């Protein structure tokens, strides 16, 4: 399932764990109590809270939720003991009692190993230029083991102590971006401390982030090739857009609006649609310059990035839809007569909320947009809500 359905109390609980840890790290950094690692505040402990395991073990998730409620009551008792002298001992005595009856969850469920970079955020913005830089670095540094397609079948794979993972599989997506950064720059070891992946300390931080961006884009494309869906959500690559009579802007600046990306080529007449912003993707060689729409992006990096994510060597005529939050959600291939809900490639298996069974939509694109809006992307990467 690529889009998490509304889990009621569980999603807010996981978001609370994430926000609390980020807030604590920022507070420590502001107080000068946290060091830095690769240009950002470093997580000072070897463990962190995770939300991913809570999706699997709902019993432990409930225990954690109840424990947090009890801890909130214990904190309230401490404040009342400090402020209410007449009842100080009553409230003070209630604190250890509450801690004793709290249904503490299993530590191995809610705590996972952490690195100094676990809460780092990528500064690249998942841009087409970063993906292009990462492609060249990956080919030089990583393809020998992980393979040109990232499936772990490189010529040096058999000589490694552990077979390289399939980067199109779930492993890449389960790890936090900061954890990936640490592994790229510092390597990886097994439980016995034996190296399973070499460190690439010769890469700069920005180069390492670019490699991670490329691996995400390539993994999405490989998933589309093999399963016909994006098994994990993939963001819209950022690029510079030129609109007639206006200053250039970036795709990311339209966050909050739906976007349609149309790769110039064998497409029907391009018409603007008030339900979304349309940007035409032109090849850098100018071969389709005569088909330009009102807003276009024409860098070679942008064309290659979208082709990589779409899992195709023939991008011309392809259309892609992104939702208001910047996630790519749907694809229409060259020659398709029109849009339908079948084009939604990042979705849940559940029926769209608010749609009556058997109800006929006014049009295919309208039904697709309605389902996109009713199923916002919420997924966990490294146990963090995105």
C-alpha positions in Angstrom: 0.0 0.0 0.0 1.6 3.2 -1.1 -0.7 5.7 0.6 -1.6 5.2 4.2 -5.3 5.3 4.8 -6.5 7.4 7.7 -5.6 5.5 10.8 -7.5 7.6 13.3 -5.5 8.0 16.5 -2.4 6.2 15.2 -1.2 8.7 12.6 -1.4 11.6 15.0 0.5 9.5 17.6 3.3 8.8 15.1 3.4 12.5 14.1 3.6 13.4 17.7 6.7 11.2 18.2 8.3 12.7 15.2 7.6 16.3 16.2 8.6 15.8 19.8 12.0 14.5 18.7 12.6 17.2 16.2 11.6 19.8 18.7 14.0 18.3 21.3 16.8 18.4 18.8 16.2 22.0 17.9 16.0 23.0 21.5 19.3 21.3 22.2 20.9 23.0 19.2 19.5 26.4 20.3 20.9 25.8 23.8 24.3 24.8 22.3 24.0 21.3 23.8 23.9 19.5 20.4 26.9 19.2 18.2 26.8 19.2 14.4 27.3 16.4 11.9 27.6 17.1 8.2 26.3 20.7 8.6 23.2 20.1 10.6 22.4 19.5 14.4 23.5 16.0 15.4 21.2 13.6 17.2 23.1 13.0 20.5 21.9 9.5 21.3 22.3 6.0 19.8 18.5 5.3 19.9 15.4 7.1 18.7 11.7 6.6 18.7 10.1 5.1 15.6 6.6 4.9 14.3 7.0 2.2 11.6 6.8 -0.7 14.1 3.7 0.7 15.6 1.8 0.2 12.4 2.6 -3.5 12.7 2.0 -4.0 16.4 -1.2 -2.1 17.3 -1.2 -3.5 20.8 2.1 -1.9 21.6 0.9 1.3 19.9 -2.1 1.4 22.3 0.2 0.8 25.2 2.4 3.7 24.1 -0.6 6.0 23.7 -1.9 5.2 27.2 1.6 5.6 28.6 1.8 9.1 27.1 -1.5 10.0 28.7 -0.3 8.7 32.1 2.9 10.7 31.7 0.9 13.8 30.9 -1.1 13.2 34.1 2.1 12.7 36.1 3.5 16.0 34.8 0.3 17.7 35.7 0.6 16.3 39.3 4.1 17.7 39.5 2.9 21.1 38.5 0.1 21.0 41.0 2.4 19.8 43.7 4.6 22.8 43.1 1.7 25.3 42.9 -0.7 23.9 45.5 1.1 23.8 48.8 -1.9 22.5 50.8 -2.1 19.3 48.6 1.6 19.1 47.7 2.2 15.7 49.3 -0.9 14.2 47.7 0.0 15.2 44.2 3.7 14.3 44.8 2.8 10.8 46.0 0.5 10.3 42.9 3.5 10.7 40.5 5.3 7.4 41.3 2.0 5.6 41.5 1.1 6.8 38.0 4.6 5.8 36.7 4.1 2.4 38.2 0.7 1.6 36.6 1.7 3.0 33.2 1.5 0.2 30.5 5.0 0.8 29.2 5.5 -0.6 25.7 8.3 -2.9 24.7 11.5 -0.9 24.2 12.5 -3.0 21.1 9.3 -1.9 19.4 9.4 1.8 19.9 13.2 2.3 19.9 15.5 1.7 17.0 19.2 2.5 16.4 20.0 6.1 15.5 22.9 8.0 13.9 24.0 11.6 14.4 22.4 12.3 11.0 19.1 10.5 11.6 17.1 13.7 11.6 18.9 15.5 8.8 16.9 16.9 6.0 18.1 16.9 2.4 19.0 20.5 1.2 18.6 19.6 -2.5 14.8 19.9 -2.7 14.8 16.7 -4.8 15.7 18.8 -7.9 16.3 17.6 -11.4 19.8 19.0 -11.3 20.6 17.0 -8.1 19.2 13.8 -9.7 21.5 14.4 -12.7 24.5 14.9 -10.5 23.6 11.8 -8.5 23.3 9.8 -11.7 26.9 10.5 -12.6 28.2 9.8 -9.1 26.1 6.6 -8.8 27.6 5.3 -12.1 31.1 6.0 -10.9 30.8 4.9 -7.2 27.8 2.6 -6.8 26.9 0.7 -10.0 29.7 -1.8 -9.6 27.9 -3.4 -6.7 24.3 -2.2 -6.9 24.0 -2.5 -10.7 23.2 0.1 -13.3 19.5 -0.4 -12.6 19.9 -0.5 -8.8 18.6 -4.1 -8.5 21.8 -5.3 -6.7 23.2 -7.3 -9.6 26.4 -5.3 -10.3 29.6 -7.0 -11.5 31.2 -6.7 -8.1 28.1 -7.8 -6.1 29.2 -11.5 -5.7 32.5 -10.4 -4.1 30.8 -8.4 -1.3 30.4 -9.9 2.2 26.6 -9.3 2.0 24.7 -9.2 -1.3 23.8 -5.6 -2.2 20.1 -4.8 -1.6 17.6 -4.1 -4.3 17.2 -0.3 -4.3 13.8 -0.6 -5.9 12.6 -2.6 -3.0 11.3 -1.4 0.4 14.7 -1.2 2.1 15.6 2.2 0.7 12.2 3.6 1.5 12.1 2.4 5.1 15.2 4.2 6.2 15.2 7.9 7.1 17.0 10.1 4.7 19.5 11.0 7.4 20.2 7.3 8.0 20.9 6.9 4.3 23.3 9.8 4.3 25.2 8.2 7.2 25.5 4.9 5.4 26.6 6.5 2.1 29.4 8.5 3.8 30.4 6.1 6.6 29.5 2.7 5.3 27.6 -0.1 7.0 28.4 -3.0 9.3 26.6 -6.1 10.4 25.6 -7.0 13.9 29.1 -8.3 14.6 30.7 -5.1 13.4 32.0 -6.5 10.1 31.9 -4.1 7.2 29.1 -4.9 4.7 29.4 -1.7 2.6 32.4 0.6 2.2 32.4 4.3 3.3 32.4 6.9 0.6 34.0 9.7 2.7 35.5 11.2 -0.4 32.0 12.4 -1.4 30.9 15.8 -0.2 27.7 16.2 1.7 25.9 17.7 -1.3 27.2 14.9 -3.5 25.9 12.2 -1.1 22.5 13.9 -1.0 22.5 13.9 -4.8 23.2 10.2 -4.9 20.2 9.6 -2.6 18.0 11.7 -4.8 19.0 9.7 -7.8 18.4 6.4 -6.0 14.9 7.5 -5.1 14.1 8.5 -8.7 15.6 5.3 -10.1 13.8 3.1 -7.5 10.5 4.7 -8.4 11.1 4.0 -12.1 12.1 0.4 -11.5 9.0 -0.1 -9.4 6.9 1.2 -12.2 8.6 -1.1 -14.8 8.1 -4.2 -12.7 4.8 -3.6 -10.9 3.0 -0.9 -13.0 2.6 1.3 -9.9 4.8 3.4 -7.7 5.0 1.1 -4.7 6.2 4.0 -2.6 5.4 7.7 -3.0 7.7 9.7 -5.1 7.9 13.5 -5.1 7.8 15.8 -8.1 11.3 16.7 -9.3 11.9 20.4 -9.0 13.0 22.4 -12.0 13.0 26.0 -13.4 9.9 26.9 -15.3 9.5 29.7 -17.8 6.0 31.2 -18.3 5.2 33.7 -21.0 5.6 37.3 -19.8 6.6 36.3 -16.3 9.7 35.8 -14.2 11.0 32.2 -14.1 9.9 30.2 -11.2 10.3 26.6 -9.9 7.9 23.8 -9.9 8.0 23.6 -6.1 6.6 27.1 -6.0 3.2 25.7 -7.1 2.9 23.6 -3.9 -0.7 23.7 -2.9 -2.0 23.4 -6.5 -2.3 20.3 -8.7 0.2 20.1 -11.5 0.1 18.4 -14.9 3.5 17.7 -16.5 3.2 17.1 -20.3 6.3 15.7 -22.1 6.2 17.2 -25.6 5.7 14.8 -28.4 2.9 12.6 -29.6 0.2 14.2 -27.6 -3.2 15.6 -28.6 -3.8 19.3 -28.6 -2.7 20.8 -25.3 -5.4 22.6 -23.5 -5.3 24.5 -20.2 -7.4 23.1 -17.4 -8.6 25.3 -14.6 -8.3 22.4 -12.1 -4.6 22.3 -12.4 -1.4 24.1 -13.6 -0.1 22.7 -16.8 3.7 22.7 -17.5 5.1 21.4 -20.7 8.3 19.5 -20.6 10.5 20.1 -23.6 13.6 18.2 -24.7 16.8 20.3 -24.3 17.6 19.9 -28.0 14.6 22.1 -28.9 13.1 19.5 -31.2 9.6 20.2 -29.9 10.0 24.0 -29.4 7.0 24.7 -31.7 4.6 22.9 -29.4 5.4 25.0 -26.3 2.6 25.8 -23.9 2.3 28.8 -21.7 4.7 27.4 -19.1 7.6 25.2 -20.1 10.7 23.6 -18.6 13.4 22.6 -21.1 16.5 21.5 -19.3 18.1 18.1 -20.1 18.2 17.3 -16.4 14.4 17.8 -16.1 13.6 15.6 -19.1 15.9 12.8 -17.8 14.6 13.0 -14.2 11.0 12.6 -15.3 11.9 9.8 -17.7 13.8 8.0 -14.9 10.8 8.2 -12.5 8.3 7.3 -15.3 10.5 4.2 -16.0 10.7 4.8 -19.7 13.2 5.7 -22.4 10.5 7.2 -24.5 9.0 10.0 -22.5 7.6 12.0 -25.3 3.8 12.2 -25.1 3.7 11.1 -21.4 1.6 13.1 -19.0 2.0 13.0 -15.2 -0.2 14.4 -12.5 1.0 15.7 -9.1 -1.2 16.4 -6.1 -1.4 19.6 -4.0 1.4 18.2 -1.7 3.9 17.7 -4.5 3.5 13.9 -4.9 3.4 12.3 -8.3 0.2 10.3 -8.4 -0.9 9.4 -12.0 0.5 8.8 -15.5 -1.1 8.8 -18.9 0.9 7.2 -21.6 1.2 8.3 -25.2 -1.8 7.3 -27.2 -4.2 7.0 -24.3 -7.6 8.3 -25.2 -8.2 10.0 -21.8 -7.7 9.8 -18.1 -9.3 7.3 -15.8 -8.9 6.1 -12.2 -6.7 3.3 -13.6 -4.1 5.9 -14.2 -3.7 6.5 -10.5 -0.4 4.8 -9.8 0.2 5.9 -6.2 -2.9 4.8 -4.3 -4.5 2.6 -1.7 -6.5 -0.4 -2.5 -9.5 1.0 -0.7 -12.4 2.6 -2.6 -12.2 6.5 -2.6 -14.0 8.0 0.3 -17.2 9.9 -0.4 -17.8 7.9 -3.7 -21.0 5.9 -3.8 -20.6 2.4 -5.2 -21.4 2.3 -8.9 -21.7 6.1 -9.2 -20.7 7.3 -12.6 -18.2 10.2 -12.6 -18.8 13.1 -14.8 -15.5 12.5 -16.6 -12.4 10.4 -16.2 -10.1 13.2 -15.2 -12.6 14.5 -12.7 -12.9 11.1 -11.1 -9.1 10.8 -10.9 -8.7 14.2 -9.3 -11.5 13.4 -6.8 -9.7 10.2 -5.8 -6.4 12.0 -5.5 -7.9 14.6 -3.2 -9.7 12.0 -1.1 -6.5 9.9 -0.6 -3.7 12.3 0.5 -0.3 10.7 0.7 0.8 9.9 4.2 3.5 7.3 4.6 6.3 6.5 6.9 10.0 6.7 5.9 12.4 5.7 8.6 9.4 5.8 11.0 8.7 9.5 10.2 5.4 10.8 8.7 5.8 12.4 5.3 
